[in-house]
Amino acid sequence: MSEQQNKVWGVFVGERGYQLEAFNSQKGPFPPKPNTEGYIAIGWPAVGDMKLYENDYMNYLSKFRKVYPNDTTAQANALWNFAFEMKNDDWVISPSSATGYLLVGKIVSGYAPDFHNELGLYKSTSEVYLHLRKVQWLYVVPKNDVRYPKLNKIGMLTVSESRFSIDELKSILNTSTSNTWSDTLIEETRNVLNGGFVPHDEFIYMKNFNGHFGTIHVTDWTAKKWLIQDEKANTEYLYTTIDELITAGWTVD
């Protein structure tokens, strides 16, 4: 399948994406580094293994309505699309307002039921999320990034086909979000974060083009852990690289 034929999907892993971290922190910290493999997963476990219904939508819909009589056909279609319409190399946008990150990647496996915990994920997550797909995450977009609200518009359903084409999605992802700051300030930021600076106290002071201010503790700075405490939003943002931090709009203050 050519990329022109592939689709972009939006998937919430749990309400507000609160389960996304549980399924993507098994091989390292969350958010995952680019090119890390992880999972998207959705519920409706009472339907059972979706492979039982392949090529028989009406049989599936009949079963869904019996076990989830209060859910809509649109919700039934979300699970059907997750199992059968979603293809390898399709792109997926998975927002998580609960963690403050949005992940974008490519589907790299077929539908996989995990009713017997073969993946060993249930130590950290609810057992109701038993329908899975493996994803190679390519982008991590923090909530204060100007791209976040553009990509967060994936609808209300757990699984939905995005209004974005792959080219449109790439265009948004590759848009520079740091051009508010001068090249000189960006270069100074790289120099400071790479160690060319003697801190005056316990913090490296940062500012964002969105008007927020933050700090990196010197212990994190020394360890090259790019963890910013956003004072205005009263939240933390962890970046995997200095480039990612700058792209999100942060520079030294």
N, C-alpha and C positions, 0 to 999 in steps of 0.2 A: 504494500500500500504506500503510495507517495504521500509526502507530508501535506500536499494540497487536499488529500482525501481524509486525512486525520482530523479529529474533532478536539475541541477544548471542553472539558467538563468542570463543573464546580461541585465539590464534595465537602460537606460538613462531617467531621468525625466526632460525633456527639453534639449535643446542644451547645451552640456558640463555639463549637470546635474544641470543647474542653478535654476530649480524649485524644486529640492529635499528639500531644506530647508523650502520652503513655505508649503509643504505637511507634514513636520515632526517637526514643531515647534508650534503646536496647544496646546499641553499638557505640554510644558516645553521648555527649551532652546534647541538650536541646537548646536552641534550634540546631538541626543537623548541618554539618558542613556541606557545601555544594558537592554533588556527585556521590553523596551518601545514599544508600538504599534504605528505604523504610516502608511503611504501610499506610494505606487508607483502609478504614473498616467501617461497616455500618451494621445496623441492628436487624430487627424482625427475625429472631432466631427460630420462632415456632414454625416457620415455613419449612425449615429443614434445608438440606443440601440442594442448592438451586440446579445442580447438574441433573436432578431427577426430572426437571421440567423443560430441559432444552428442546427447542422446536415445538413446544406445546404451551403456548401462552394462555389459552383458555383454561387448561387444567391447572396451571399455576395460579391464575386469577381466582378460580373457584376455591383453591386451598387457602389463598391469602385472605379471602373474604370470610372464610370459616374461622380462621384463627385470629384475625384482626378485624372483627365486624365494624368497629368504629373508625377504621382508617379509610382513606379515600383511594380511588383508583389511581390518582396521581402519586400517592405514596407507594402503592403497589408497583407502579411503573418505575419508580426510583430504584427499587431493588432489582427489577428486571433489567433495567438499563445498566446497572452496576455489573451484573453478572454476564450479560450477553451483548449489549450494544457497545460497551466500552471495549476498545481494542488496544493491543500493544502499540506503542508509539503515539497514542493519543496523549494530549497534554491534560494536566489536572491542576486546578487552583483549589487550595484547601485553606480557608481562613480559620483563624482561631483567636477571636477577640478575648477569650479567656486567658491566653498566654501572651497576647500582644504581638503575634507573628502571623504571617501568611506565607505558606509554602507553595512553590510552583515546581512541577516536575513532569516526567514522562512515565506513563504506565509501562512496566517491563515484565508483566506476568499476566497469565490468564486468571480468571476467577478462582479463588481458593477458599473453600470452607474450612474452618478450623474448630470444629465442634469437640475435638479431643485434645485441644491445647498442645498440638504438636510443635507449635512455634514458641511455646513457653511464655506467652505474653500475659497470662492471667494473674501473675503475681502483682502486676501494676495496673490492671485495668478491669473493667466489668466484663463478665462472661457473656453479656448480651450482644457484644460486637463480634460476631462470628463469621461474617462474610467479608473477605479481604481481597485486596489487590496489592501487589508490590509496586513501589514507585522509586524511580531514581530522581531524587530532589536536585533541582538545578539552581533555584533561586530562593533566598530567604529575604522576605520583605518585612521589616519591623513596622509597628503600627504608626510611628511618627514619620515614616517615609511618605513623600507625596504620592508615590505610586499605590500605596495601600488602599485609599478610598476608591481609586479607579478600578482596582482588581477585586475589591471586596463585593462588588455588585453581582453576585451569582444567583440571586433569588432566595426564596425561603425554603425550598425543598432540600432534603438531605443530599440528593443527587439531581443535578440538572445540566442540560447541555448549555454551555455558555454562549452568549451573544458574540463573543470574540472569535475571529478566525485566528489561526496560529500566527499569521503574519502580524495581525493587530496586537496580539498578546506580546509577541517579541518586541514590537515597536515600543510598547509601554515599558516593558522590562528593561530595555536598553536605553531608555531616555535618561540622560544625565540629570541628576537631581541636585548636583552640587554647584551649578554654574552661577548661583547667587554670590558665592564667595570668589575672591580674586585668586589668581594662580599663585600669587605670593603667599597668601594666607594658607592655601592648601599645602604648599610646599613647606611652610613653617610647621603646619600640623604634622606632616610626615616626619619632619626632623625631630620635633618634640617627642612624638610617640615612639620613634626609633631610638630614643635615648640621648638625643642631643640637647639635654636640658637638665638643670638642677632644680628640683622642686623646692618651693619656699616653705611648704608645710606638707600635710599628708595627702594632698589632692592635686590632680591635674584638672584645671578648670576648662570646661567646654561650653560652646554655644551652638545653637542650631538655627538655621535660617527660618524655622517656623516660630521663632521667638522664645523657645525654651532654653534653659540653662541646665548644665549637668556637671557631674564630677566623675573622675576615675581615681580610685584610691591608689596610692603609690605602690601598695603590695600587688595589686592587679597589674598596674603599669609595668612594674619590674618583671612580672611573670608573663608579660605580653598577653594578658587577658583583657580584652577590650570590652569591659563591663561599665556602662555609663548609668549612673543614678540620675534620672531626670527629675529635677527638683519640682518643676511645675506640675508634671503629670503624676508625680509620686510613684514612679515605677522604674524598673531597670530594663536596660536593653543590652544584650550580649551580642557582639559582632565577632565574626570569625576572622576578619582581616581588617587592616587599616583602610584599605580601599572600600570595603563594605561600609565602614563607619563614615567615611567621607561622602560616599554616595547617598547615605541616609541624611546628609545635611549637617554633620557635626564638624566643627573645627575647634582649635584651641581658642580660648578667650583671653 
